[in-house]
Amino acid sequence: MQQTLISDKKPSHLTAQDFLAFGVNQIAYIKPVQDDNGTAYSLYAADGTLISTFDSEERAATGALHNSLAPVIVH
């Protein structure tokens, strides 16, 4: 299996910003949050940017997939 490098920098030379950029265009995190109506599910980019909030985990996952992002559920 061939490994694809995201950065040409050696791991010991990664800055905090480099580390945050890993997966930013490939991964989205789904996190349950409390709102006025109970539990909602927020979808975040890999760098922590809020993308959107949904009323179900399934809709959040669909939102990620619709935007070509791999959903990861965080509890």
Secondary structure, DSSP 8 states (H G I E B T S, - for coil): -----S-SS-GGG--HHHHHHTTTTTEEEEEEEEETTEEEEEEEETTS-EEEEESSHHHHHHHHHHTT-EEEE--
